[in-house]
């Protein structure tokens, strides 16, 4: 009995240490956010730059910047710089819709892919006027993934059991405390397939591609930027600077474009927990199953 209690105490102590270390890392490495301060480079009319970095957990910050630039008549075009493996489906779709809305209002947008712009990172780029990637950019990974951990063997080993009281047989679907049944797997697969169909329809509409072809190449495989160009998933190859120049031309800017962006600043731990980092915690340490447009290596 004492040995079992030691297992339980050790399990929860280990969990507490992991959470503590996680928050320390957030404080040390993650204390950046956006402010209303502006930085400029170059001379002439302005190209606005909006950056999306890391896993997509929230649309709020990116959508806010697009709305702001959309209303600013001095910004003639936008470069949407993407370095993301994707993330939440709803957040990715909300960003895409805001990018598309800004584009449809008449403001040219160049999606500029950095090292990685895959899955949801590719999805958000679809709302832009044009998509540019480096030859070595990792993109593609078109599809949906759901993650359902199973802690049953571990819980059995340390003597922890859960009693579930539910209103319907699917109410605890994806519970980490038991195995998924065959019937539940069928239901979950339908759920995943619908999310995938939404992804495919968006690509077909925005890239003017045949649906059968999109499903052939959109099976989760990743592509280089050079391969993506050959598959018509993007429009051109080029660097971030090339994207700035292209946006300037599309915006009718004469001469060297002036780059306009929100400057990063340090924020408090409270801001981290409340904002996008809080979204990361909720999306990755919260309830299951989680369904995502995200590349997984």
C-alpha positions as CSV (number, residue, x, y, z in Angstrom):
1,X,0.0,0.0,0.0
2,X,2.8,2.4,0.9
3,X,4.5,1.6,-2.4
4,X,1.3,2.5,-4.3
5,X,1.1,5.8,-2.4
6,X,4.7,6.6,-3.3
7,X,3.8,6.0,-7.0
8,X,0.8,8.4,-6.8
9,X,2.9,11.1,-4.9
10,X,5.7,10.7,-7.4
11,X,3.4,11.0,-10.4
12,X,1.8,14.2,-9.2
13,X,5.2,15.7,-8.1
14,X,6.6,15.0,-11.6
15,X,3.6,16.6,-13.2
16,X,4.0,19.7,-11.0
17,X,7.7,20.0,-11.9
18,X,6.9,19.8,-15.6
19,X,4.3,22.5,-15.4
20,X,6.7,24.7,-13.3
21,X,9.5,24.3,-15.9
22,X,7.1,25.1,-18.7
23,X,6.1,28.4,-17.2
24,X,9.7,29.3,-16.5
25,X,10.5,28.7,-20.2
26,X,7.6,30.9,-21.2
27,X,9.0,33.7,-19.0
28,X,12.5,33.4,-20.3
29,X,11.9,32.8,-24.0
30,X,8.3,33.9,-24.7
31,X,8.0,37.4,-23.4
32,X,7.3,39.2,-26.6
33,X,4.1,40.7,-27.9
34,X,2.9,43.5,-30.2
35,X,2.3,47.1,-29.4
36,X,1.0,50.2,-31.3
37,X,4.6,51.4,-31.9
38,X,5.7,51.6,-35.5
39,X,9.0,50.9,-37.2
40,X,10.0,52.0,-40.6
41,X,12.7,51.2,-43.2
42,X,13.4,52.7,-46.6
43,X,11.7,55.6,-48.2
44,X,8.5,56.1,-50.3
45,X,4.9,54.8,-49.9
46,X,4.2,52.0,-47.5
47,X,3.9,48.2,-47.5
48,X,2.5,46.9,-44.3
49,X,4.1,43.7,-42.9
50,X,2.2,41.3,-40.7
51,X,4.0,38.3,-39.2
52,X,2.6,34.9,-38.1
53,X,5.1,32.9,-36.1
54,X,4.7,29.5,-34.4
55,X,1.7,27.3,-33.8
56,X,-1.7,28.9,-34.6
57,X,-3.7,29.0,-31.4
58,X,-5.6,32.3,-31.8
59,X,-6.7,34.6,-34.6
60,X,-7.1,37.7,-32.5
61,X,-3.7,39.4,-32.9
62,X,-3.3,38.7,-36.6
63,X,-6.9,39.7,-37.4
64,X,-6.6,42.9,-35.5
65,X,-3.5,43.9,-37.5
66,X,-5.2,43.1,-40.8
67,X,-8.3,45.2,-39.8
68,X,-6.0,48.1,-38.9
69,X,-4.0,47.9,-42.1
70,X,-7.2,47.5,-44.2
71,X,-8.5,50.9,-42.9
72,X,-5.2,52.7,-43.3
73,X,-5.2,54.4,-46.8
74,X,-1.4,55.1,-46.5
75,X,-0.7,51.3,-46.6
76,X,-0.9,50.4,-50.3
77,X,-0.2,46.6,-49.9
78,X,0.5,44.0,-47.3
79,X,3.1,41.3,-46.9
80,X,1.8,38.5,-44.7
81,X,5.0,36.7,-43.5
82,X,4.3,33.2,-42.4
83,X,6.5,30.9,-40.3
84,X,4.1,28.3,-38.9
85,X,3.4,24.6,-39.0
86,X,-0.3,25.3,-38.6
87,X,-2.5,24.8,-35.6
88,X,-6.2,25.0,-34.6
89,X,-8.8,24.7,-37.4
90,X,-11.1,27.5,-36.2
91,X,-8.2,29.9,-35.6
92,X,-6.7,29.1,-39.1
93,X,-10.0,29.6,-40.7
94,X,-10.6,32.9,-39.0
95,X,-7.3,34.3,-40.1
96,X,-7.9,33.1,-43.6
97,X,-11.3,34.8,-43.7
98,X,-9.8,38.1,-42.4
99,X,-7.0,38.0,-45.0
100,X,-9.5,37.3,-47.7
101,X,-11.8,40.1,-46.5
102,X,-8.9,42.6,-46.6
103,X,-7.9,41.3,-50.1
104,X,-11.5,41.7,-51.4
105,X,-11.6,45.2,-50.1
106,X,-9.0,46.0,-52.8
107,X,-5.7,45.9,-50.8
108,X,-3.1,43.6,-52.5
109,X,-1.6,40.9,-50.1
110,X,1.5,38.8,-50.7
111,X,1.7,35.7,-48.5
112,X,5.5,35.3,-48.0
113,X,6.4,31.8,-46.7
114,X,9.5,31.5,-44.5
115,X,11.0,28.3,-43.3
116,X,7.7,26.5,-42.7
117,X,4.2,27.4,-43.8
118,X,2.4,24.0,-43.7
119,X,-1.1,22.8,-43.0
120,X,-2.9,25.7,-41.2
121,X,0.1,27.8,-42.2
122,X,-0.7,27.1,-45.8
123,X,-4.4,27.5,-45.2
124,X,-4.1,31.1,-43.9
125,X,-2.0,32.0,-47.0
126,X,-4.9,31.0,-49.3
127,X,-6.6,34.3,-48.5
128,X,-3.8,36.4,-50.1
129,X,-3.7,37.8,-53.6
130,X,-0.5,35.9,-54.3
131,X,1.6,33.3,-52.5
132,X,5.5,33.4,-52.6
133,X,7.8,30.8,-51.0
134,X,11.5,30.2,-50.9
135,X,12.7,27.2,-52.9
136,X,13.4,25.4,-49.6
137,X,10.3,26.4,-47.7
138,X,8.5,23.5,-46.1
139,X,4.8,23.7,-47.1
140,X,1.9,21.4,-47.9
141,X,0.9,19.0,-45.2
142,X,-2.7,19.5,-46.3
143,X,-5.0,17.6,-44.0
144,X,-6.4,17.2,-40.5
145,X,-5.1,15.4,-37.4
146,X,-6.7,14.5,-34.1
147,X,-4.7,13.5,-31.0
148,X,-6.2,11.2,-28.3
149,X,-3.8,10.0,-25.6
150,X,-4.6,6.9,-23.6
151,X,-3.5,7.0,-19.9
152,X,-5.4,3.9,-18.9
153,X,-2.4,1.6,-18.4
154,X,-0.6,4.2,-16.4
155,X,-3.6,4.9,-14.2
156,X,-4.2,1.2,-13.7
157,X,-0.6,0.9,-12.6
158,X,-0.8,3.6,-10.0
159,X,-4.3,2.6,-8.9
160,X,-6.4,5.5,-10.1
161,X,-9.8,4.9,-11.5
162,X,-12.4,7.4,-13.0
163,X,-16.2,7.0,-12.7
164,X,-17.9,8.5,-15.7
165,X,-21.6,9.5,-15.6
166,X,-22.8,10.8,-19.0
167,X,-26.0,11.7,-20.8
168,X,-25.3,9.9,-24.0
169,X,-22.9,7.2,-25.2
170,X,-20.7,9.7,-27.2
171,X,-20.5,12.3,-24.4
172,X,-17.0,11.2,-23.3
173,X,-15.7,10.3,-26.8
174,X,-12.0,10.7,-26.9
175,X,-11.6,10.3,-23.1
176,X,-7.9,9.7,-22.2
177,X,-9.0,7.3,-19.4
178,X,-10.1,4.5,-21.7
179,X,-9.7,3.0,-25.2
180,X,-11.7,4.4,-28.1
181,X,-14.3,2.0,-29.4
182,X,-14.7,0.9,-33.0
183,X,-18.0,2.8,-33.2
184,X,-16.4,5.9,-31.8
185,X,-13.5,5.7,-34.3
186,X,-16.1,5.7,-37.2
187,X,-17.7,8.9,-35.8
188,X,-14.3,10.6,-35.2
189,X,-13.2,9.7,-38.7
190,X,-16.3,11.4,-40.1
191,X,-15.5,14.4,-38.0
192,X,-11.9,14.5,-39.4
193,X,-13.1,13.9,-43.0
194,X,-15.4,16.9,-42.8
195,X,-12.6,19.2,-41.6
196,X,-10.4,17.9,-44.4
197,X,-13.2,18.5,-47.0
198,X,-13.4,22.1,-45.8
199,X,-9.6,22.5,-46.4
200,X,-9.9,20.9,-49.9
201,X,-12.8,23.2,-50.9
202,X,-10.9,26.3,-49.9
203,X,-7.8,25.2,-52.0
204,X,-10.1,24.4,-55.0
205,X,-11.7,27.8,-54.8
206,X,-8.6,29.9,-54.2
207,X,-6.1,28.1,-56.3
208,X,-8.5,27.2,-59.1
209,X,-7.4,23.6,-59.1
210,X,-9.3,20.4,-59.8
211,X,-10.7,18.8,-56.6
212,X,-9.5,15.3,-57.6
213,X,-6.0,16.7,-58.1
214,X,-6.1,18.5,-54.7
215,X,-7.1,15.3,-52.9
216,X,-4.2,13.4,-54.7
217,X,-1.6,15.9,-53.5
218,X,-3.3,16.8,-50.3
219,X,-2.7,13.6,-48.4
220,X,-0.5,15.1,-45.7
221,X,2.7,15.1,-47.6
222,X,5.0,18.1,-47.2
223,X,6.6,19.8,-50.2
224,X,9.4,22.2,-50.8
225,X,8.5,25.6,-52.2
226,X,9.9,24.5,-55.5
227,X,7.7,21.5,-55.5
228,X,4.7,23.5,-54.4
229,X,5.2,25.9,-57.4
230,X,5.2,22.9,-59.7
231,X,1.9,21.8,-58.2
232,X,0.4,25.2,-58.5
233,X,0.0,25.5,-54.7
234,X,1.9,28.8,-54.8
235,X,2.5,31.5,-57.4
236,X,6.2,32.3,-57.3
237,X,9.6,31.7,-55.6
238,X,11.3,34.4,-53.8
239,X,12.6,35.9,-50.6
240,X,11.0,38.2,-48.0
241,X,12.6,41.1,-49.8
242,X,11.2,39.9,-53.1
243,X,7.8,39.8,-51.5
244,X,8.1,43.4,-50.4
245,X,9.0,44.5,-53.9
246,X,6.2,42.5,-55.4
247,X,3.7,44.0,-52.9
248,X,5.0,47.5,-53.7
249,X,4.4,47.0,-57.4
250,X,0.9,45.5,-56.9
251,X,0.1,48.5,-54.6
252,X,1.2,51.0,-57.3
253,X,4.2,52.3,-55.2
254,X,6.8,54.1,-57.2
255,X,10.4,53.7,-56.0
256,X,11.5,51.8,-52.9
257,X,8.6,50.9,-50.7
258,X,8.7,52.0,-47.0
259,X,8.1,49.0,-44.7
260,X,5.5,49.6,-41.9
261,X,5.1,47.1,-39.0
262,X,4.1,47.0,-35.4
263,X,7.2,46.8,-33.2
264,X,7.5,44.0,-30.7
265,X,7.8,44.8,-27.0
266,X,8.1,42.9,-23.7
267,X,4.9,42.0,-22.0
268,X,4.0,40.6,-18.6
269,X,3.4,37.0,-17.6
270,X,-0.2,37.9,-17.2
271,X,-0.4,39.0,-20.9
272,X,1.2,35.7,-21.9
273,X,-1.3,33.6,-20.0
274,X,-4.2,35.8,-21.1
275,X,-3.2,36.0,-24.8
276,X,-1.8,33.7,-27.4
277,X,0.4,31.7,-25.0
278,X,-2.7,31.1,-22.9
279,X,-4.3,29.8,-26.1
280,X,-1.3,27.5,-26.7
281,X,-1.7,26.1,-23.1
282,X,-5.4,25.5,-23.6
283,X,-4.9,23.9,-27.0
284,X,-2.1,21.6,-26.0
285,X,-2.7,20.8,-22.3
286,X,-6.5,21.0,-22.3
287,X,-9.3,18.6,-23.3
288,X,-9.2,15.9,-25.9
289,X,-9.7,15.0,-28.7
290,X,-8.0,18.0,-30.4
291,X,-8.4,18.4,-34.1
292,X,-5.9,20.5,-36.0
293,X,-4.6,21.7,-39.3
294,X,-1.0,21.1,-38.2
295,X,2.1,19.5,-39.5
296,X,3.4,16.8,-37.1
297,X,7.0,15.5,-37.3
